[in-house]
Amino acid sequence: MDQKAAEWPRKTRDLHNHHMDSTIWDKLDFRDDDIVIATYAKSGTTWVQQIVGQLLFQGAPDVAVAEMSPWLDLRVPPQDVKLEAVEAQRHRRFLKTHLPVDALTFSPKAKYLYIGRDGRDVVWSLYNHHVQANEYWYQALNDTPGRVGPPIARPPSDICQYFNEWLDRDGLPFWSFWENIRSWWTIRQLPNLMLLHFADLKADLPGQIRRIATFLEIPIDERRWPSIVEHCSFDYMKANARFSAPAGGIFWEGGAPTFVHKGTNGRWREVLSAADSRRYEEAARRELGDACAHWLASGEIVTETEPLPVVRPLAASSGTSATTISV
């Protein structure tokens, strides 16, 4: 799609909760080469921030992506502190958001990367993030002035209960999963948006890094290519988690390595009942449509007129009782 012919998204609302304040995007002075990395959450956000940071700084070992690439719509620290820090950056900026498109000020000049991941994998990662959060995390989210809506509560000890509450109440206790996915999928044809998928990053990390570099128009110094790939591996990120975990990991029990957890898919398969897994798949098709639901599950994009490939059902526990995880 030609940029001149594109119909650009417009912000139509603000989103506030214990985590978010979308009004900060109204105050950002966009630069023409800005990069915005977007996800629902726990879908590979930090991974893609690491990739972009490594491309921009050509494989440097100490790129502090958590500091350089802030989650702009997070309520803390205060907006003026965050905006001042972002405005002072002299490198090409790469910012992070978890907003749906209609709550985000959208720049036709910026480049956007949106990462999808099967919602069941999202919840398993989200649960670890939530259950390992310490008192500092709750204080920052619940007690910082300006919170709109109820505080975030501690999670149940049963991960299946957590999943079903998240599914039945569309993202509880965080924010809507379906509207986030749907809003970005709807604008997938825009020339300054690239869709990525967690499964593709797992399957072919070097290929996906080159794809991202091409989209962002970042030339690669081939002498630095081995370092770039190595520094984007999960093992490297886990060993150097202090560079990617917010505030160095102080908000989680066990510190930064807890934030950079496993980086795997499918942990739900031996835990979630077959009935609950089917409920999720039915909800995905109902909320997103067949083509988007297929992309979210597999990373494969098909046109609305193409027949969907036959996909072998993913294994899930056939039991009906929930599995409890002690925490």
Steps between C-alpha positions, in 0.01 A plus 500: 500500500628845406550737793298772326206263450506361853220580739683562825355392835365770729498494875139487619534430874734481793572187699567512875549223753744396773775474236415742221449865422472544125496882515880508490490427126320832445804678641773313312680701233539231234812477290481375145721198570333386825439129548203380706494141627150386591340190651216403728767395755722196558509434127866565428514872571835495679640259241419738213631796702825305534506430125444865411758613753756257360431617145529867592820450700647229276543220750626697801495278811359753745191650333271584793170459319285542813645848548530597133161365392246598767143378522358843428141444616598345833387734780836501676728689504309830454437620146727803520793286618447246224447755223807698600711185486361399160546849359864499612580184302724563200493148356207380290222450751319170548200528730268238645121492533232254608214716373239413238527719191198720579654611831836581341610815322617358166776656291506442122878553508590257779555127446287256700575138594211298643567156650232233537497183708243231574296624797556180695875555485445865593314400816762248609769768468275764656433277798870466581539877464209560738557225755868592545430871546611634837368770730686775310302406187164527676595825669610658171181402318241536773630782721645745247263799474284518188384140480162467329290195582556221749843388623658187362462209741725205566438202270346167606729204557318298231620594152193346335277724710718792392465402134122459517451834675722664237300335219152552648563866582721582200839569647421524872686626702685689225327633184303372204688242296259479209467873431878538506559225245202605288601867486851428367384226263251744347781737389742227388511638143649834603847553346663592832378196696659156510332204669732257679422180685666340801499158332690637199762657725544158663518315169737728308654773713772605248245521220261707710780735608588565135133550417468759777821674388368528144168644617670753729758583231791424731811385312680205657874495542563135409812499715271558799229257390610205719496726807157637413352150471671376816382798705141442385497138614293412803800353682693827463201709607442279805866523602496879453146567616602811695516686166143411396301474823329823612690668784749215491237251618432647845126437467522119485609231742832371372575823316560549128530129404142452622380766256680327211339168583488203257428631149314180410159414358260218577538478877120504526457181301548257787314718748197650330199272443397423143167672566664821619738498205205464261323788677802720432513398132128564455533841665794587273300422186194685631692810610760521223363317199652188349797662324621701799442209740705279269784755492496536877523124548758427232666818374374424148313773313242389247259716303134505598414310180762225538396175667670466836763226515409189692677525832540200727343586837748585770515256786329591822427311816182294472437524871231723643664592827720806529870466566624708791841662491645580839651845534 
